């Protein structure tokens, strides 16, 4: 087990990168198109269903669920071989600094970009008819919030304690990521040590029931799904797939991933009929994430494809791109849209703004990769010395 778990699970890094790309594309559609992804077209028969299903794959909420399940998997796996109290304590102590340095950079970056561009995002959003863009990514930014002190507070404390996201709205996930990680650091060692699957599953079911369906505590269930997968992986219990089995599993995963409760797509009616009240869509997305992870680790061809260099790069870019893309859209993207409006028209200018936003996001993400890796090494060295 030691050799296997110490290796980089590159296929899962590729999946993380794809999930980040979906979040970016989802926000580009929300920001630079008037209808977003929630409208169901009518009058074109089966093409309406196909088109809406394709839009459903740009599911930012489902992509975030993939992040949480992956975190549960990756963070649980080391406890398969090391369940010492010192290991648990080190994991707990490192987690906030690991996340906070990057969120601090993201909030300061957003402060600098909005200070430069002003409220162009609001003007551009009203011209396009995109409420997400006009409302600063559904996180309105008042003048008294626009200070470097506010950015520092939000990046280091606010996003983790209050879910405060005035500067960079995708950071709403960081509070869940932090406390979900803490839950895993406490639960995974116990679950690995039990060695009894009925008891394991009973404890996990109890934890999920206690988490309930109320935001944000309910998202702890996503991390626990990742823990179950980590235990299966460590004990060599994950299934292997034939080509036919992989095709069926992949289609089912896509079907579940594309589900959103807001859309009135007929193919998702069976899911809606059994959905309980509350914040429950993420349970459907957890199943999609779990099926995808099992598929990438259990089908030889897919595992090889997702172990290539493109997957490595996607994994490295995923967190920096996730952190930076919204501030860039709301500043450079909105400003470029307004500057090109007279020359290219609304549609052409929106397309240009989306392309510019994406290009600058990738450009800015590359140095943040180095910062992320350097900071991770610093924390690892401190942990080893301790």
Secondary structure as UniProt FT lines:
FT   HELIX           2..6
FT   HELIX           10..32
FT   TURN            36..37
FT   HELIX           46..56
FT   HELIX           60..77
FT   HELIX           78..80
FT   HELIX           85..117
FT   TURN            118..119
FT   HELIX           120..128
FT   HELIX           131..134
FT   TURN            135..138
FT   HELIX           143..145
FT   HELIX           148..153
FT   HELIX           154..158
FT   HELIX           159..161
FT   HELIX           169..171
FT   HELIX           172..194
FT   HELIX           197..211
FT   TURN            212..213
FT   TURN            215..216
FT   HELIX           217..219
FT   HELIX           220..234
FT   TURN            235..236
FT   HELIX           243..257
FT   TURN            261..262
FT   HELIX           266..268
FT   HELIX           269..274
FT   HELIX           281..298
FT   HELIX           300..305
FT   TURN            306..307
FT   HELIX           309..328
FT   HELIX           329..333
FT   HELIX           334..385
//
